[in-house]
Amino acid sequence: MSSHVTVVMAQIDPVVGDILGNTQRIILACHQARDEQSADVVVFPEMTITGYPPEDLLLRDGLYPQVNQALSTICKQVSDVVCVVGYPMKDQLGECFNMVAWIEEGMIQASYMKQNLPNYSVFDEQRYFEAGDRPCVVEFKGICFGLLICEDIWKISPVTQAKEAGAEVILSLNASPFSAEKHQDRLKMIQRRVDEVGLPVIYVNQVGGQDELVFDGGSFAMNALGDVCVQSPEFATALTPVILVKQAQAVGLKQGDMAELYEDEARVYQALKMGLRDYLVKNGFSGVLLGLSGGIDSALTLAIAVDALGADKVEAVMMPFRYTADISKHDAAKQAEMLNVHYHSIPIEETYIAFEQALSSRFLGMEEDVTEENLQARIRGTMLMAISNKCGKLVLATSNKSEVAVGYSTLYGDMVGGFSPLKDIPKTLVYRLAEYRNTISPAIPERVITRAPSAELRPNQEDQDSLPEYDVLDTIIKAYVKEDKTPEQICALGIPEEEVRRVIKMIDRNEYKRRQAAPGVKITHRAFGRDRRYPITSGYSE
């Protein structure tokens, strides 16, 4: 005697706070999975009803009646397939829990409270939730399913509890954000749990962009031997069936769909596209514009924007000045033509002279310095914001992580923008991504990639006049920002102490700029912003 159950991993892209819309997405996915894949059970990501992370929306009392209404609607409209869905719940004592409901035959038959509440990096779950303390196992068609939520499976205790309560398969609902190495981290962690308890795991992850976070999907099912039998795609919504067969008191997984996964630069590029696209679409912008300088950062940003949104939704503006090289003007125009985007050139010489004249009496007797360089950048920022106001397009900032780290950017100038795709992309990775993008089709003029980088704010200026070589700079930034290494530990990497301490000082003193920077896609284990929270005012020093 054998049992067969088809579990569909519903990898969907919810909108945070759009409870009505998310409910309809859940119902539609259940019906589609039932009709197209003969689903018995449809499993959604963590907190699907509200989207993840809802942050301080969880403090709004008005949220919970809407969530309860959503659950009631799902019960009424999904009765011929089991729906396993995540949501927040507030009890009669006012305590909140991160929940999953097993909805069968139009009723919530069982529910589970998340036990391990992450409170590190971008996670603040202990700010909102109380922890559960007991397992939840549901029997369906002869197979016992243990329910877990995200962080639970990173710890052995909830998995062991579920097995001791009779679980034969683990269903793990997740909202696990992307970072470049995250998929492999998940696989290794699930393999460890499988080795420890000997149970297959169905791991369902959210997909889509939410502010600075990108959820990459990549849901998968792993058998009791630690082999992935079913793999959903990354960076795409998907309904992926997993067929379970129980024979001789053991549950096995049939080999199923195996989506091809991205690697290295390709994976990061997909994350940048999704983060930008969802930020634009979910916030209702009609398109984007950016300052196209002829340099590598704006060139890569333009390519990402076109790939994410389509050329018709992208506008590029070149704003030349007396220090702008002819090759910069030529390469910017060439790239705009290559990608078929709306392109304008607006010289800023006359505007700069007007500012210079207006400030002349106040600056009388003072030498020219970085003030005049910043003025150029701020004029460009004002131009872009004026076009944004008039046309309703979102301005994209183009600074990379290396510049953001050391403050090599102008507040209210080239930092202007509503979203910053490259905010967590080190300069060395910018070059690799540009080269990767050109392997798909010509998108960035080769000279833009090979020429020495320059802000072009004074004659013959190059970035390396003020900064270390980018491979050295990025090594220091990674060690200090991501890995929290001391100056002595960084020097041990073979970098001169004077260089290390100069860069660390630049990083520390520019926190005030970063606090005012546009949000951008997180792709590393530790990005600036919610991920790395340092005081602006601080007397601490190493």
MIDREN-883710 format. One line per 3 residues: number of its first residue (from 1); their letters; for each residue x, y, z of C-alpha. Coordinates in steps of 0.5 Angstrom, whole numbers, plus 500, padded with zeros to 3 digits. Layout:
BEGIN
NUM = a = X:Y:Z  ...
This chain:
BEGIN
1 = mss = 500:500:500  503:507:498  501:514:499
4 = hvt = 502:519:493  501:527:495  503:533:490
7 = vvm = 506:539:494  506:545:490  512:550:492
10 = aqi = 508:557:490  514:562:490  510:568:489
13 = dpv = 512:576:489  507:579:495  507:586:496
16 = vgd = 508:588:503  502:591:506  497:589:500
19 = ilg = 493:584:504  487:584:499  492:584:493
22 = ntq = 496:578:496  490:574:498  488:574:491
25 = rii = 495:572:489  494:566:494  487:564:492
28 = lac = 489:565:484  496:560:485  492:555:489
31 = hqa = 487:554:483  492:554:478  496:549:482
34 = rde = 490:545:483  488:545:475  495:545:472
37 = qsa = 499:541:477  493:537:480  496:539:487
40 = dvv = 494:536:493  498:541:498  500:548:496
43 = vfp = 505:551:500  507:559:500  513:563:503
46 = emt = 513:566:510  508:572:512  505:571:505
49 = itg = 499:575:507  502:581:509  509:580:505
52 = ypp = 515:580:508  518:584:512  512:588:514
55 = edl = 516:592:519  512:597:523  506:595:520
58 = llr = 506:590:525  505:595:530  498:598:527
61 = dgl = 492:595:530  488:595:524  493:590:520
64 = ypq = 490:584:524  483:585:522  485:585:515
67 = vnq = 489:579:516  484:575:519  479:577:514
70 = als = 484:575:509  484:568:512  477:567:512
73 = tic = 477:569:505  482:564:503  478:559:507
76 = kqv = 472:560:503  475:560:496  480:555:497
79 = sdv = 477:548:499  479:543:494  486:544:496
82 = vcv = 490:544:502  493:552:503  499:552:507
85 = vgy = 500:560:508  504:565:513  501:571:516
88 = pmk = 502:575:523  497:574:529  496:578:535
91 = dql = 492:574:541  487:576:546  493:579:550
94 = gec = 496:583:545  502:579:544  504:578:536
97 = fnm = 506:571:533  509:569:526  505:564:524
100 = vaw = 503:559:519  496:556:518  494:549:515
103 = iee = 488:550:511  484:544:509  477:543:507
106 = gmi = 475:551:508  478:551:515  484:552:519
109 = qas = 486:545:521  492:547:525  497:553:526
112 = ymk = 504:554:528  508:559:531  515:561:529
115 = qnl = 520:559:535  527:562:532  526:570:531
118 = pny = 532:572:528  535:579:530  541:580:526
121 = svf = 543:584:520  536:586:517  532:582:521
124 = deq = 528:585:527  523:580:529  524:580:536
127 = ryf = 522:587:536  515:585:534  514:577:535
130 = eag = 514:573:541  517:566:540  513:559:540
133 = drp = 515:553:543  512:547:540  512:543:534
136 = cvv = 506:542:529  505:536:525  499:535:520
139 = efk = 497:528:517  495:528:510  493:522:506
142 = gic = 498:518:510  504:523:510  505:527:516
145 = fgl = 508:534:515  512:538:520  511:546:519
148 = lic = 517:550:520  518:558:519  525:560:516
151 = edi = 530:561:521  527:555:525  531:550:520
154 = wki = 537:554:521  537:551:528  537:543:530
157 = spv = 531:544:536  525:545:532  527:540:527
160 = tqa = 528:535:532  522:537:535  518:536:529
163 = kea = 521:529:528  519:527:535  512:529:534
166 = gae = 512:524:528  514:529:522  516:525:516
169 = vil = 517:531:511  519:538:513  515:544:510
172 = sln = 519:550:511  516:557:509  521:562:508
175 = asp = 523:569:506  530:569:506  533:575:502
178 = fsa = 539:574:497  546:575:498  551:573:493
181 = ekh = 553:566:496  546:565:500  543:559:495
184 = qdr = 549:555:497  549:557:504  542:554:504
187 = lkm = 543:548:501  549:546:506  545:548:512
190 = iqr = 539:544:509  543:538:508  546:539:515
193 = rvd = 539:538:518  537:532:513  543:529:515
196 = evg = 541:530:523  534:528:522  534:523:516
199 = lpv = 527:527:513  526:530:507  525:538:506
202 = iyv = 521:542:502  524:549:502  519:555:499
205 = nqv = 522:562:499  519:568:497  521:572:491
208 = ggq = 521:579:489  524:586:491  522:590:497
211 = del = 526:596:498  533:594:499  532:587:500
214 = vfd = 531:582:494  528:575:495  531:570:490
217 = ggs = 526:565:490  530:558:488  525:554:492
220 = fam = 527:547:492  526:540:495  531:535:498
223 = nal = 530:528:499  533:524:506  539:523:502
226 = gdv = 541:530:502  540:530:494  536:536:491
229 = cvq = 530:533:487  526:539:485  529:546:484
232 = spe = 525:552:482  528:558:478  531:564:481
235 = fat = 528:571:481  522:569:478  515:567:480
238 = alt = 513:559:480  509:554:481  513:548:482
241 = pvi = 510:541:484  514:536:488  511:529:488
244 = lvk = 512:525:495  511:517:495  510:514:502
247 = qaq = 512:506:502  514:502:507  514:507:513
250 = avg = 519:512:509  517:518:505  521:519:498
253 = lkq = 521:525:493  520:523:486  525:527:481
256 = gdm = 522:533:478  523:540:475  530:542:476
259 = ael = 531:549:474  538:552:472  541:556:477
262 = yed = 545:563:475  552:563:477  557:569:480
265 = ear = 556:575:476  550:573:472  546:572:479
268 = vyq = 548:579:482  546:582:475  539:578:476
271 = alk = 538:581:483  540:588:481  534:588:475
274 = mgl = 529:585:480  531:590:486  530:596:481
277 = rdy = 524:593:477  520:591:483  522:598:487
280 = lvk = 519:602:481  513:598:479  511:597:487
283 = ngf = 512:604:488  508:606:482  513:610:478
286 = sgv = 512:611:470  520:610:469  527:612:471
289 = llg = 532:617:469  539:618:470  545:622:469
292 = lsg = 550:619:464  557:621:464  561:617:460
295 = gid = 563:613:466  563:606:468  558:607:474
298 = sal = 552:610:470  554:606:464  552:600:468
301 = tla = 546:603:471  543:605:465  544:597:462
304 = iav = 541:595:468  535:600:468  534:598:460
307 = dal = 534:590:462  529:591:468  524:596:465
310 = gad = 525:596:458  528:602:454  522:606:453
313 = kve = 522:607:460  529:610:461  532:617:460
316 = avm = 539:618:460  541:626:461  548:628:459
319 = mpf = 550:634:463  557:636:460  562:642:463
322 = ryt = 568:645:461  572:639:464  568:633:461
325 = adi = 572:630:456  570:629:448  570:621:449
328 = skh = 565:622:455  560:625:451  561:621:445
331 = daa = 561:614:449  555:617:453  551:618:446
334 = kqa = 554:612:443  551:608:449  544:611:449
337 = eml = 544:610:442  546:602:443  540:601:448
340 = nvh = 535:606:444  534:610:450  531:617:451
343 = yhs = 537:621:451  538:629:452  545:633:453
346 = ipi = 544:639:457  550:643:458  551:646:465
349 = eet = 556:652:463  552:657:464  548:655:470
352 = yia = 555:654:473  557:661:471  551:664:474
355 = feq = 552:660:481  559:663:481  557:670:480
358 = als = 552:670:485  557:667:490  562:671:488
361 = srf = 562:677:494  561:671:499  567:667:496
364 = lgm = 571:674:495  579:672:497  578:665:497
367 = eed = 582:660:493  578:655:489  577:648:492
370 = vte = 573:642:492  567:647:493  567:649:486
373 = enl = 567:641:484  561:640:488  558:645:485
376 = qar = 558:642:479  555:636:481  550:639:485
379 = irg = 547:643:479  547:636:475  543:633:481
382 = tml = 538:639:481  537:638:473  535:631:474
385 = mai = 530:633:480  527:638:476  526:633:470
388 = snk = 524:628:475  518:633:478  516:635:471
391 = cgk = 516:628:468  514:623:474  520:619:473
394 = lvl = 525:616:479  532:619:479  537:613:479
397 = ats = 543:615:483  549:611:480  554:611:486
400 = nks = 558:604:487  559:601:494  567:603:494
403 = eva = 565:611:493  559:610:498  564:607:503
406 = vgy = 569:613:503  564:619:501  567:620:494
409 = stl = 561:623:492  557:629:493  551:630:498
412 = ygd = 545:633:494  549:632:488  551:625:484
415 = mvg = 548:622:491  541:625:488  536:620:487
418 = gfs = 530:615:489  534:609:488  541:607:488
421 = plk = 542:600:484  550:600:485  549:602:492
424 = dip = 552:595:495  556:593:489  564:595:490
427 = ktl = 568:598:484  571:592:482  565:588:481
430 = vyr = 562:594:477  567:592:472  566:585:472
433 = lae = 558:586:471  560:591:466  564:585:462
436 = yrn = 559:580:464  553:584:461  557:585:454
439 = tis = 557:578:453  550:578:453  549:583:447
442 = pai = 553:590:446  551:594:452  557:598:454
445 = per = 562:601:450  569:598:451  572:604:452
448 = vit = 568:606:458  570:599:461  578:600:460
451 = rap = 579:608:461  581:610:467  575:612:472
454 = sae = 574:620:473  569:624:476  571:630:471
457 = lrp = 570:635:476  577:638:475  583:638:469
460 = nqe = 586:631:468  582:628:474  583:621:476
463 = dqd = 579:617:482  586:614:484  589:621:485
466 = slp = 584:621:491  583:614:493  588:607:493
469 = eyd = 587:603:487  580:600:487  583:593:488
472 = vld = 586:595:495  580:600:497  575:594:496
475 = tii = 580:589:500  580:594:506  572:596:505
478 = kay = 570:588:505  575:587:511  573:593:515
481 = vke = 565:593:513  563:586:512  568:582:517
484 = dkt = 569:587:522  577:586:522  581:591:526
487 = peq = 587:595:522  592:590:525  588:585:522
490 = ica = 587:588:515  595:590:515  596:583:515
493 = lgi = 593:582:509  599:586:506  597:593:506
496 = pee = 601:599:508  598:601:515  598:608:513
499 = evr = 593:606:507  589:602:512  588:607:517
502 = rvi = 587:613:512  581:609:508  578:607:515
505 = kmi = 578:614:517  574:616:511  569:610:512
508 = drn = 568:612:519  567:620:518  562:619:512
511 = eyk = 557:615:516  553:622:515  553:622:508
514 = rrq = 551:614:508  545:616:512  542:621:507
517 = aap = 543:616:501  538:613:497  536:606:498
520 = gvk = 539:600:494  539:593:492  543:589:498
523 = ith = 547:583:495  553:582:500  552:579:507
526 = raf = 553:586:510  551:592:506  550:600:508
529 = grd = 544:602:511  539:597:516  545:592:515
532 = rry = 550:596:518  548:601:523  553:605:526
535 = pit = 552:612:530  554:618:526  556:622:532
538 = sgy = 562:618:535  568:618:539  570:611:538
541 = se = 577:610:534  581:604:532
